[in-house]
Amino acid sequence: MTFVKPTTLAAHGIKLVPLTLDHEPGLRAAAADGELWNLRITSVPAPEETRGYIDIALKSLEEGLRLAFAVIEEASGTVLGSTSYHDILPAERRVEIGATWYAKRAQRTHVNTTCKLLLLRHAFETLGCNVVGWRTDNFNFASQRAIERLGAKKDGVIRGHKLRRDGTIRDTVMYSLHQGEWPEVRAHLNDLLNRPSVSEFRSAGA
């Protein structure tokens, strides 16, 4: 992989570490917090699927298609979930952020805002990306709201795009953020994270 290389990112008590098989027990426990695999609009692995989930991520890393991270609470070392760069296009200097999910205890806290700040900052300021994209299920309204709160723009909907885990076919909502829009979004995310109300697991609005 010559464009997006494995790296560790950290801020506000959260660390993103390249996903490995060592994270299997923690990832399994994070998914169990809320039984997230039962949500048909997510790709969270069921307990028996966790090893395969990591294997697929590592294979995609070798192919230069995806860099998956374990989301870690620095103070305790607890795995809170996972997120990824995917659909990596070196020539266009474009990545997408996705396959993101968190244990129930970490949802509606500063964790997601921190992860997005880390991933976007690395993409635009280190990798020199021109565009960062997102895609989500047309029925995943919470995800759509979270992406829109970041300041990303809706590009459109791809109808009949892919299968959900239950076998139904979903429409996919596409979003993007361009390099020139990043400074304003960076200021917005930093403002959210620097508010006095933000602490280890308090909501920061994303």
Residue pairs with C-beta under 8 A, 6 or more apart in sequence:
1 61
1 62
1 64
1 67
1 88
2 64
2 90
3 64
3 88
3 90
3 93
3 127
4 64
4 67
4 85
4 88
4 95
4 127
5 67
6 18
6 61
6 67
7 18
7 122
8 15
8 16
8 17
8 18
9 15
9 16
9 69
9 118
9 119
9 122
10 16
10 74
10 118
11 114
11 117
11 118
11 193
12 110
12 114
12 193
12 198
13 73
13 74
13 75
13 114
13 200
14 71
14 72
14 73
14 74
14 80
14 110
14 111
14 114
14 115
14 118
15 71
15 72
15 73
15 74
16 69
16 70
16 71
16 72
16 83
16 115
16 118
16 119
17 23
17 69
17 70
17 72
18 61
18 67
18 68
18 69
18 70
19 27
19 54
19 57
19 58
19 68
19 69
19 70
19 82
20 54
20 58
20 70
21 51
21 54
21 58
23 54
23 70
23 79
24 50
24 51
24 54
26 70
26 78
26 79
27 45
27 50
27 53
27 54
27 70
27 79
27 81
27 82
28 45
28 47
28 50
29 79
29 103
30 78
30 79
30 80
30 81
30 82
30 102
30 103
30 106
31 37
31 44
31 45
31 46
31 47
31 50
31 101
31 103
32 47
33 103
33 104
33 105
34 103
34 104
34 107
36 42
36 44
36 101
36 103
36 104
37 44
37 45
37 46
37 47
37 49
40 164
40 165
40 166
40 168
41 137
41 139
41 140
41 164
41 170
42 101
42 140
42 165
43 99
43 101
43 165
44 101
45 52
45 53
54 68
57 66
57 68
57 84
58 68
60 66
60 68
60 86
61 67
61 68
64 88
64 90
65 86
65 87
65 88
66 84
66 85
66 86
66 87
66 88
66 99
67 84
67 85
67 86
67 88
68 82
68 83
68 84
68 99
69 82
69 83
69 84
70 79
70 81
70 82
71 79
71 80
71 81
71 82
71 83
71 102
71 106
71 111
71 115
72 78
72 79
72 80
73 80
73 106
75 200
80 102
80 103
80 105
80 106
80 111
81 100
81 101
81 102
81 103
81 106
81 111
82 99
82 100
82 101
83 97
83 98
83 99
83 100
83 101
83 115
83 119
84 97
84 98
84 99
84 100
85 95
85 96
85 97
85 119
85 123
86 95
86 96
86 97
86 98
86 99
87 94
87 95
87 96
87 133
88 94
88 95
89 95
92 130
92 131
93 127
93 128
93 129
93 130
93 131
94 129
94 130
94 131
94 132
94 133
95 123
95 127
95 129
95 132
95 133
96 132
96 133
96 134
96 135
97 116
97 119
97 120
97 123
97 132
97 133
97 134
98 134
98 135
98 136
100 112
100 115
102 111
102 112
105 201
106 112
106 201
108 203
109 201
109 202
109 203
109 204
110 192
110 193
110 198
110 199
110 201
110 202
110 203
110 204
111 201
112 146
112 206
113 189
113 192
113 193
113 204
113 205
113 206
114 193
116 150
116 189
116 206
117 186
117 189
117 190
117 193
119 132
120 132
120 150
120 177
120 182
120 185
120 186
120 189
121 186
123 129
123 132
124 132
124 179
124 182
129 179
130 178
130 179
131 176
131 177
131 178
131 179
132 176
132 177
133 155
133 174
133 175
133 176
133 177
134 147
134 152
134 174
134 175
134 176
135 172
135 173
135 174
135 175
136 143
136 144
136 147
136 172
136 173
136 175
137 143
137 164
137 170
137 171
137 172
137 173
138 157
138 170
138 171
138 172
138 173
139 170
144 173
146 206
147 175
148 154
148 175
149 205
149 206
150 177
150 185
150 188
150 189
150 206
151 177
151 181
151 184
151 185
151 188
152 175
152 176
152 177
152 185
153 175
153 176
153 177
153 181
154 173
154 174
154 175
155 174
155 175
155 176
156 173
156 174
157 171
157 172
157 173
157 174
158 171
158 172
158 174
159 171
160 169
160 171
161 169
161 170
161 171
161 172
162 169
162 170
162 172
163 169
163 170
164 170
177 185
192 198
192 204
192 205
192 206
193 204
195 204
197 203
197 204
198 204
